[in-house]
Amino acid sequence: MVWSIVPNRRDEMKILLIEDDGETIDCITTGLRDRGHVVFHAAGGSDGLRLATTEAYDLLIVDRMLPGLDGLSLVKTLRDAGSKTPVLFLSTLSGIDDRVIGLNAGGDDYLGKPFAFSELAARVNALGRRPTLAPVETVLHVADLEMDLLNRTVRRGGTVIDLLPREWQLLEYLMRNAGKVMTRTMLLERVWDFHFDPRTNVVETHISRLRQKVDKGFAVDLIHTVRGTGYCLHAPE
């Protein structure tokens, strides 16, 4: 599940705390609930990821060192899936390099342990002044083609399709813009980050490979060439 921005009109926030230390859990949940927030809790990374992708939250408070899936990997997974939910990292790893790693992984703020609750509450309030986020599906569908952004899987008609990283990026962009014509220039900019024409057939080559994987063997083609313009992914009416 990913998130789209809607206006925040409430002081109360719905917060997911992903933390495995009992004393820290009690301190944060009690303090935030006393301030009128609704706090949910997960003790491990995998459970935290499941909750974060099945419910809408205004804020995630995530410990970096979690059993199972660690906090950095959890947040990276959410960001890769398109989640914009604000994240406050907590960690005993509080050096400059550690904070930089956490922010680069997708965190919006970073607080070292041990911490004063008043500082955590102030950071929560600051993050809460940003717009609230509403849930949107993290699984893309076009006809019988399905892309699961969290589990990083692609299926068509139930058949698993293995994609290379660049093929994945190309297909994701086409699926997010299903029914729209994507020009060669748009694909070069969004998938390859080329802001000029490198005089290469890289787009044509990858489209050809995608067709072999996505369309070959199926009754209906989903990837279409729009002559003189570009490409469009859609199911024929």
PyMOL commands that set and color helices and strands:
alter all, ss='L'
color gray80, all
select helices_A, chain A and resi 22-34+45-54+71-80+96-104+117-128+165-176+184-191+202-214
alter helices_A, ss='H'
color red, helices_A
select strands_A, chain A and resi 2-6+14-18+38-42+59-63+87-91+109-112+132-136+139-142+145-148+153-156+159-160+182-183+223-226+230-233
alter strands_A, ss='S'
color yellow, strands_A
deselect
rebuild
show_as cartoon
